[in-house]
Amino acid sequence: MTAHTINSTHERPGGGWNGGLVLLVLLVLLALLASRAAAAALDAPLLAAPLGLLALFTLPGFYTVQPNQSVALIVFGDYKGSDRATGLRWVPFWYGRKKVSLRVRNVTSEALKVNDQRGNPIEIAANVVWRISDSAQALFDVDDYARFVTIQIETALRETARQYAYDHGDDGQPTLRDDAEIVGERLKADLTARVEVAGVAVDETHLMHLAYAPEIAGSM
């Protein structure tokens, strides 16, 4: 199977604040500052400076989180947590933010040419339903989680296909053609182990295409 990274990162709740509340406080502070300045008869440049500084340090901290989305919060390269609370959110401006979708994804692999258990060349493809379960692992433990999953799907499919004969299994053994459900579960288990390091969960796997390779199909 796959070797897990030594220092894996795991998602933990982030420290984002309610952005609507922060925005309300900001507006109140701006109004109070403006009223104090007006009462003291300060001119426009003196009023603009504190208002501008307050806005400069506050506005960059706002961000939004959509349903089924996670935002990883980073401070000077140190992962601080992931924010899954939806709506307008806020953190101090020095926090870095990385968004990742948690939505379910549906992938159909390319038709692969492999040898079955008996060495016969076959073509096989699978449909895989997967999603990110740990945003920190997906963002920080692999270079490109989507590409990583695609490669692991092909690897797991090749390995699974080699474990079964195309048809006419020996001693009642499952075959690729007649026992698609068993093969699909084997593929799911193999793939789940391979993509765990990327914080990915596999929900479903199904064979989508299965046939002898053209060179052997023509002789049958």
Protein Blocks (a to p, Z undefined) as FASTA:
>chain_A
ZZddfbdcdddddfbdcfklmmmmmmmmmmmmmmmmmmnopafklmmmmmmmmmmmmmmm
gccddehiacdddeehiafbdcfbgcjddddfklccddddfbdcdddddddddddfkopa
cddddddddddfblklmmmmpmblmlmmmmmmmmmmmmmmmmpcfbhpeehiacfklmmm
lmmmmmmmmmmmmmmmnopacfbdcdfbdcddfklmmmZZ
